[in-house]
Amino acid sequence: MRDAFPERVVRWTERMTYRLADVVITPNDSYRGLALTRGAKSPEDVFVVRSGPRRDEFPAEPDGACDRRGHRYLVAYLGVMGAQDGVDLLVRAVARLVREGRDILLYLAGDGESYEAIRRLVAEVGLDGHVLMPGYQTAEEFRPALLNADVCVTPDPSSPFNDISTMNKIVEYMAMGRASVAFPLPENVVTGGDAVAYADDLTWEGLARAIGRLLDDEEERRR
């Protein structure tokens, strides 16, 4: 509830933080807009500093093979597995593509509060044998899978938070030269531009169609 006591405390804290700040640093223009409106800051006092990967952690060339367990395609995800991250949508999308006849190994690198729920969903939709969930991995551990992936995915769904947030996954996939798919959230489009294929609607079915189009078109993946 927006008028509940915890919500009022958070809004007051935000106002006081902006009021006391001499300078505000934000990760993108959406958050800059909040500082200028809700925070009533002057434009000359608010700066955008975007995040980016360390190039030594995200090289653009494979530095090792990845065992696809005999599957033709490799679809990969790197990140946290929480309720807001949409990994369940990715699992449902890949399940549909497998039912349609595409031979896919889904590699889910990361952990979080939804990790066990995702494991149960994998079994529920019949993807046993098509999914690897190694949990948290260092850059050295996840690099081979992501650098050899046919498609990397940013499945974060639309929400008030996700719509204005910059997803580091997109930047990391781009740094590795990977074809990737995401929902057309405002900041996803700002970050990815024409280097990302966007789902045609904000559902797991739209995500499946976008992944499928890339898997079926090697030239488009290279582009």
Solvent accessible surface area in square Angstrom, and as a share of the most:
residue,aa,sasa,rsa
1,M,199,0.89
2,R,173,0.63
3,D,100,0.52
4,A,34,0.26
5,F,135,0.56
6,P,91,0.57
7,E,54,0.24
8,R,117,0.43
9,V,63,0.36
10,V,98,0.57
11,R,68,0.25
12,W,139,0.49
13,T,67,0.39
14,E,47,0.21
15,R,108,0.39
16,M,43,0.19
17,T,84,0.49
18,Y,33,0.12
19,R,169,0.62
20,L,144,0.72
21,A,30,0.23
22,D,126,0.65
23,V,79,0.46
24,V,18,0.10
25,I,121,0.62
26,T,9,0.05
27,P,59,0.37
28,N,0,0.00
29,D,100,0.52
30,S,31,0.20
31,Y,53,0.20
32,R,62,0.23
33,G,28,0.27
34,L,41,0.20
35,A,0,0.00
36,L,51,0.25
37,T,98,0.57
38,R,141,0.51
39,G,10,0.09
40,A,87,0.67
41,K,31,0.13
42,S,47,0.30
43,P,80,0.51
44,E,122,0.55
45,D,46,0.24
46,V,4,0.02
47,F,105,0.44
48,V,53,0.30
49,V,90,0.52
50,R,103,0.38
51,S,60,0.39
52,G,58,0.55
53,P,32,0.20
54,R,158,0.58
55,R,157,0.57
56,D,97,0.50
57,E,62,0.28
58,F,13,0.05
59,P,41,0.26
60,A,45,0.35
61,E,125,0.56
62,P,65,0.41
63,D,87,0.45
64,G,33,0.32
65,A,99,0.76
66,C,29,0.17
67,D,98,0.51
68,R,61,0.22
69,R,141,0.51
70,G,77,0.75
71,H,30,0.13
72,R,168,0.61
73,Y,18,0.07
74,L,0,0.00
75,V,0,0.00
76,A,0,0.00
77,Y,0,0.00
78,L,22,0.11
79,G,21,0.20
80,V,90,0.52
81,M,0,0.00
82,G,6,0.06
83,A,86,0.67
84,Q,85,0.38
85,D,11,0.06
86,G,1,0.01
87,V,3,0.02
88,D,56,0.29
89,L,34,0.17
90,L,0,0.00
91,V,0,0.00
92,R,83,0.30
93,A,0,0.00
94,V,0,0.00
95,A,2,0.01
96,R,72,0.26
97,L,4,0.02
98,V,33,0.19
99,R,160,0.58
100,E,96,0.43
101,G,63,0.61
102,R,54,0.20
103,D,56,0.29
104,I,0,0.00
105,L,1,0.01
106,L,0,0.00
107,Y,19,0.07
108,L,0,0.00
109,A,1,0.00
110,G,8,0.08
111,D,66,0.34
112,G,33,0.32
113,E,145,0.65
114,S,21,0.13
115,Y,39,0.15
116,E,98,0.44
117,A,44,0.34
118,I,7,0.03
119,R,120,0.44
120,R,157,0.57
121,L,14,0.07
122,V,10,0.05
123,A,56,0.44
124,E,128,0.57
125,V,33,0.19
126,G,54,0.52
127,L,2,0.01
128,D,100,0.52
129,G,59,0.57
130,H,38,0.17
131,V,22,0.13
132,L,40,0.20
133,M,27,0.12
134,P,59,0.37
135,G,11,0.10
136,Y,158,0.60
137,Q,29,0.13
138,T,60,0.35
139,A,17,0.13
140,E,111,0.50
141,E,95,0.42
142,F,14,0.06
143,R,30,0.11
144,P,32,0.20
145,A,3,0.02
146,L,0,0.00
147,L,2,0.01
148,N,39,0.20
149,A,1,0.01
150,D,25,0.13
151,V,0,0.00
152,C,0,0.00
153,V,0,0.00
154,T,1,0.00
155,P,0,0.00
156,D,2,0.01
157,P,36,0.23
158,S,49,0.32
159,S,35,0.23
160,P,124,0.78
161,F,123,0.51
162,N,2,0.01
163,D,35,0.18
164,I,50,0.25
165,S,10,0.06
166,T,26,0.15
167,M,17,0.07
168,N,77,0.40
169,K,20,0.09
170,I,1,0.01
171,V,30,0.17
172,E,33,0.15
173,Y,0,0.00
174,M,73,0.33
175,A,17,0.13
176,M,0,0.00
177,G,50,0.48
178,R,60,0.22
179,A,16,0.13
180,S,3,0.02
181,V,0,0.00
182,A,1,0.00
183,F,1,0.00
184,P,55,0.34
185,L,4,0.02
186,P,78,0.49
187,E,6,0.03
188,N,0,0.00
189,V,66,0.38
190,V,95,0.55
191,T,20,0.12
192,G,3,0.03
193,G,35,0.33
194,D,123,0.64
195,A,55,0.42
196,V,12,0.07
197,A,32,0.25
198,Y,52,0.20
199,A,3,0.02
200,D,88,0.46
201,D,51,0.26
202,L,93,0.46
203,T,59,0.34
204,W,66,0.23
205,E,57,0.25
206,G,0,0.00
207,L,0,0.00
208,A,1,0.01
209,R,88,0.32
210,A,1,0.01
211,I,0,0.00
212,G,2,0.02
213,R,119,0.43
214,L,9,0.04
215,L,3,0.01
216,D,91,0.47
217,D,63,0.33
218,E,101,0.45
219,E,104,0.47
220,E,61,0.27
221,R,43,0.16
222,R,160,0.58
223,R,181,0.66
